[in-house]
Amino acid sequence: MAIGVEAGELGVVHGQYAPAAKPQVHQYAVRAIDDEQSGLERTGRELGLGRYDCATLLNPGDYQIVLVDAPNVPRDELRTAIRWRVKDLLDFHIDDATLDVLDIPVPKDTPARNHTMYAVAARNEVIEARIQRFQDASIPLSVIDIPETAQRNIAALYEEPERGVAALYFDDRGGLFTINYQTELYLARRFEIHLGDVASADERVRDETRARVLLELQRSFDHFERQFRSVAIARLLLAPTPVETGLAEYLRTSFDFPVQAIDLNDVMSFAGGAVEARLQWRLFHLAGATLRHEARVL
């Protein structure tokens, strides 16, 4: 059960990963709340959240994700080595950080010296406050995740063998761009471009924003190609939006691979039937968080 609270709303998605079939979404909801803590407590009681393994997502301002060269150290020394490498890259002292690592496996035909990792760091106080919030609501919290890996999980449902897949999501905080290869996260970038501009009713603003999106995508794909020349991109996925933006049609003329709008109904089975695009957008990363199905200890 993935649970998210933001902007006066609480969202929940209960999903089940199925390796040989569509993942199942058994339950989902979005509820307006006046207060985060009381909303968590009330929803926990009404939905019986104490029965589930629960996950939540950090907001973009709650953590930093930085790319570092993989240290050549034994596995049991990896976290210490990573902490040393990122200590000068964070906005806060490393002693105040909770740290996790996402490996980026070296693709075949790529020099081993290109081995890199993502380090994800959050202030201890942020993590402790999130845990305490759920404990106070009597909701058992098993996982604290980030949108980058949740988006990776959804994009993985569209992957083709030996090819990469890109995904782009917009909301009021900006854009999130990711590239997957063999279900791993190989690239993650934030775009300082907001959904309100992408979907603006002002034609001038909309055209300028589309040009900015295209430029950021081209820069991202060029960077990825320099790093991983052996990985071809199969498609660019555009996440659902609450309103039509016309972005997919605009981008299709600019790339030599397909640009496809995501419809979660195509790759996930929702109890009660198809889910509209606006609700897909609101629950997008929560749905991705429910697809978490393995843990690699580094």
N, C-alpha and C positions, 0 to 999 in steps of 0.2 A: 504494500500500500504506500504510494508516494503522496506526500502531503506538502502543499505549498501555500504560503500566506503572503499576499502583497496587495497594495492599493485597495484595501478595504474588502478584499475577497479571499476566500479560502477554497482551494481546489484539492480534490482527492482523486486518485486513479488507482484501482486495484487491478493489476495485470499479472499475467502468467506467461513466461517465456516458453515457447515450444520449438525445439530445434528443427523438427521435420514438418511443421505446420504453421499456420498463422498464429501469432501470439494472441491470447485471449484477454480481453478487458472485461472483467466481470462486473465492475461497478465504477462509476465516475460521477462527480458532482462539482458544481461551483456554487458557493454560498456567499452572500454578502454578510460582512461582519463589521461591527463597530469597534471591537477591540480584539487584538490578536490572541491574547491569552484566554479570554472568556470564549472566543470563537473556537479555539482549539479544544477547550474543555467540553463545550457543548457538543461539538461535532464528534469528539471522542466517545462521548456517552451515547449519542444517537446512532452512530454507525458501529459501535462496538470495536473501536480501533485497537483495544487491548488484545484482540485475538490475532493480530497480524504482525508480520515483520514489516516495520515501517521505515520509510526513507524520506528524506527531505533534501532540498537543494539550497545551496548557498546563493545569495544574490551576487551579481558581478562586483559590487563594491566591497564584498566581504572577504575576498581572497585575491591572490596574485598567482598567475600561471606564467612561468618563465622557462625558456628553452636553454638547456645546458648540455655540454659535451658529457657523454657517459664516462664516469671514472673507471679506470682500469684497476679495480680492487675486488677482493673476494666479496661474495654476496652479503655476508654478515656485516661487512663494513660499508655497504653502499649508502645507507641513510646518513651515516656520519660524513662520508665524503661529499654527498650532495648538499648537506647543510653547509659545509665549508664553501662550496662553490656558489651557493645562492646568497650567502650572508650579506654581500654588498649590493645585491640586486633588489632587495626588498625595501619597502617604505618603513619598515619597523625592524627592531632588533631580532636577530635570529633566535635568541633565547626566549623570545615571546611568541614564537611561531610553532604551530602544528603543521607538520610537513608530510606530504605523500608524493609518490613518484609514479609517473606513467612512462613505461618504456616505449621507445620507437624502434622496433626491430629493423635491422639493416636488410633491405630487399636484396634479392639475388642480383648479381652484376653491379652491385654498388660497393665502393671501397669501404672496408671496415672502419676506416678513420671517420666516416660520416655517422657513426653511431651517436645518437643524441637521446635525450630524455626530457620530458616535461616534469618540472617540479611545481607542485601546487602547495601554496603556503597561505595559512590564515592565522590571524592573531588567536592566541589561546583563549582570550576573553570572549571572542566571537563564538568559538566552538563551544566553550563552557556555557555561555548564555543560551545557545540553541539547545544543547542537551538539557539544561535546567528547565527551559520552557516546556519541553515535551514531558519531562518527568513530572512537573507540576500539573500537567494535564492528564497524567496517568496513561500516556501513550508510549509504548516501548519503541525507542528509536534505535534501529540497527545500523543505518547507513546515513552518512552525510555526504551527498554527491555534489557535482557541479554541472552546469548546463552543457559544457563542452562534451562530457562523456555521455550525457543523456542524448544529445543530438547525434553523437557518433552511433549510439545504439539503434536509433531509427534509420540513419543512413545505411547501416549494415544490412538492413532488410532489403535494400535495393542493389546490393553489391553484385558484381559479376566476377567470375574467377580471374585472378591475376590482373585485375584492373582497379583503379582507384575511383572513388565517388566523392563528389563535393556536395555540400549542403549549406544553404543560407537562410537565416531566420531573422526577422525584424520585429521589434516591439518598440515601446516608447523609450527604452533605454539605449537603443542602437541596434546594430546588426551583429550577428554571430556567424562567422564563416568557418567551416571545418572541412577537412579532407580525410577520408578513411582509406585504408588499404588493408585487406585481409582482416577486417573487423577492428583494426587498431587505429587510434587517432594519430595521424601524421602531421597535421597542421591545424592550428586554431588561431583565429584572429578576430578582434573586435573592430567593427566599422563604426565610426562616429556619424552614423546616418540613421535617422529615426523613422519609424513607420509613418508618422504623420506627414513627413516630407515625401516619402515614397508613394503614399496614397493621396497626396494633396489634390484638392479640387482646382488649384491654381496651375494652369498648364505650364507656365514658365518655371515654377518651383518644381513641378513633377519632372519636366524635361531635364533641368539642371541636376536633379537628384539622380535620375537614371544614368546620366553621364558619369556622375561621381561613383555610383555603384559599379558601372562597367570598368572604370579606371582602377578601382580597388580590387576587383576580381582579376583583371589582367595582371596587376602587380603581384597578386597572391599566386596565381597560376605560374607566372614566370619564376618566382622564387621557388616554388615547389619543384618545377622542372629542373632548375639548377641543382637542387639538392638530391632529387630522386629521378634521374633521367630514364631509368628503366620502368617507371610506373606511369602508364598511360591513364588518363582520366576518361572514364566511360560516360559520365553524365554529370550535369549540375542540377541538383534538386533545390527547388524553392519551397520553403515551408508554407503551410496555410497562412492566410491573412484574414482579418475580420471583414475586410472590404476588398473589392477587386482593385488591383494596382496596374495591370497591364505590363508588369515588369518581365514576365516570362516571354511574351511576344517581342518585347524590345530586345532582350538578350539573345534570342534564338538566331538572329542574323550575325552575331558577333563571334560565335564559337563554332569549331568544327566537330563538336560533340553535342548530343541532345541536351536541351534545357527542359526540365520536367517539373511541373507543379505537383507537390506531394498531396495525395489524398490518403489519409491514414486508413480509410475504409478499405483500400486496396491491399494493405499489408497487415492489418490487425482486424480481429473480429470483435465487434462491440456488442455487448448484451443490449438487447432492445432495438438493434438495427443501426443503420448508418447515422453518423454524427456529422452535423453541419460544420462548415469551414471555420466559423467564428469560434465554436467550442473547441475544435481541433487546435486552433491557434492558442487559445487560452491554456489548454492542457498539454501542449506539445512536449515540453521538456519533462513534465511529470509522467507522461506516457512513456517517454524514453527511459526515465529512471526505473520504471517497472520492468524493463527488459534486461536489467543487470542480472547476469547469470553465472558469472565466474569471478574468482579473485585470484590474482597472481601476486605472490609475495616476493617483493624485491629486497 
